[in-house]
Amino acid sequence: MTRTRRRGRLLGGASIAAAVVSAVALYWLQPWKLWQDETVREALPAAAAPSGPGASATVPGAPTAPVTVARGTLISHEHSTTGTVELIRLPDGSHTLRLANLDTSNGPDLRVWLTDAPVKEGVAGWRVFDDGKHTSLGKLKGNKGDQNYPVPAEVNVADFSSVTIWCDRFDVSFGAASLAAV
């Protein structure tokens, strides 16, 4: 085999390897999401409708309208993040976490978490939320706007003191808020 032919095969193999590495990196990092905004405009949910004969939609003695039980303001961590969070008790006794006026970067595998971690400013707060107790309320529906996340009935909201927009792919907080009782 001539030297030119070997060099051509090496360059061809290197090109294929570079293409595979580039494809994997693009899939993993999803850099295009940094320039794509997804805006969500959800209204505050109403209480669930009663089911079955004689069922009541409200808990006895409970308010007949949604009540904010905790509130916080988002601070930036890995990415610039603004907006407010509210933990809302619905008339049927269920809870919903509401993100209002959210504005953050888009990214791969973003989640909304309730956590027991204290919210820390700056780099010190980027990675603390998976150290203790946390529960995922699901994928972030959009990086802008107003959105609601039902809290599962088995979750005791009193166990959690903060909310984070968590990037599960890179284990980092985009932004977070402490929840203060109202």
N, C-alpha and C positions, 0 to 999 in steps of 0.2 A: 504494500500500500504506500502510496506516495505521501510525502509530507503535506502537500496541499490538501489531499483527500482527508487525512487525519485531522487537520486543522478545521476543515469544513464540517466534519462529523462532530468535533468538540464544540464548535460554535453552534451547530444545530441543536445539540443536546443541552447546551447552556441556555439557548433561547427557549426551548421547551420548558426547562426547569424554572426559568425566570417567569414565564407565562403562568405556570401553575402556582408559584409562590405569590405572584401578583393577584391572581384570582382568589386565592385563599385569603390574602390580606384584605382585599376589597370586601369580600363577604363578611369577614370578622369585624372590620372597622366601620364599614358602611359610612364613609365620609360624606357622601351626598346628602345624608340626613341633616347635616349641619346647615344646609341651605334650603331645606324643605320644611315649611311650617304646616302644621295640622291644627286648625282652629276648631274647637268644640264649643257649642253654645247650648248647654243643657239647662232646663228649668229645674228648680228644686222639686224633688219627687213628692208625690202625694203618698199618703199612707196606703198600704196594701189593702185591697178590697177584701171583705170578709169572705170566708169560704165555708160552705156547709150550712145546714138549717140552724137558725138561731145564733150564728156566729156574730161576734161583735168586732168591729175594726179597731176599737180603742181599748186601752187598758183602763179598768175602773179607776177614777180619780186622776187620770192622766190628762194633760192639756189636749185640746181638740185641734191645735195647729202645731206645725213643727217648732221646736224650741232649740236654740243654740245652747249647747252645754259647755263647749270649750272653743277657743278661738286662738289663732296665732298668725303671725306675719312671716312669710318665707324670706330667708336670707340666702345669699349666693354661696355656693361651695365651688365645685369644679367648673361650673358654668354659671353665668349671670342668670339669676332666678328671682322673680318678684311675684307677688300675689298674696292672697290670704287663704287660710284653711279654717274651716268650721266643722266641728263635730256636732251633728244635728240629731236630736231624738225626734222621731216621727210619732204621730198620735197612737200608732199601733205598738209602740215600745221599741221598735227597731231603730238602729242608728245608721246614718249615712255620713261619710266624710265628703265635704264639698270643697273643691278648689275653685276660688273665684279670682277673676282677672289674672290667671296664671300667664306668665311669660317666661319661658326658659328655652334653652336650645333643644333641638330634637336630637335623638341619639339612638343607638341600638339597645334594645331590651330594657327600656325604662319601665320601672314599677313604682307604685305608690305603696309605701309602707307605713304602718303604725309601729312605733318603737318605744322602748323605755329609756333610750339613750338621751343624755343631755345634748342640746344643740350648742355646738361650739363654733365660733367664728373662724374664718380662715382655713388654712390647710389642716389644722388640728381637728377640724370637724368633718373632713372629707370621708373618713373610713370608719367611724365609730358605730354606725348604726347596725351593723351585723354582728357586733360583739356581744350584745345582750339579747333580750327578748324582742322579737319583731314578728309582724304578720303582714303578708302581702295582701293588698286589696285588689290586685290585678295590674295589668299593663296600663301605662299612662295612655289615655285615649287620644290626647293631642297635647302639643307643647304650648298651646295658647288657648285662652278662653276660660269658660266655666264648665265644670264637670263634677259628677257625683259618683261616689264609690260606696256601694252598700257594705256595711260591716257585717260579717257573718254572725249569726245569732249566738254561736258558742264563744265568741270573743268578748271578754270582759274589758270594756273600754277603760275602766279605771286602772288597768294594768299598764296603760301606755301614756306617755307624756310628750310625745313628739311625732312629727310626720316627716318623711323624707321622700324626695323624688330620687329613687335609687337606680343606678345603672348596674344591672345584674351582670352584664358582660364584663365590666371592668371593676366591679366592687367599689364603687365610689358614689358619693352623694352629689347630685347636681345642685340641690338646694334643700333646705329644711326649715321647719318651724316648730317652736315650742308650743304646746297646747296649754292655755291657761283657762281655768274654770271661769265661766261667765256667771 
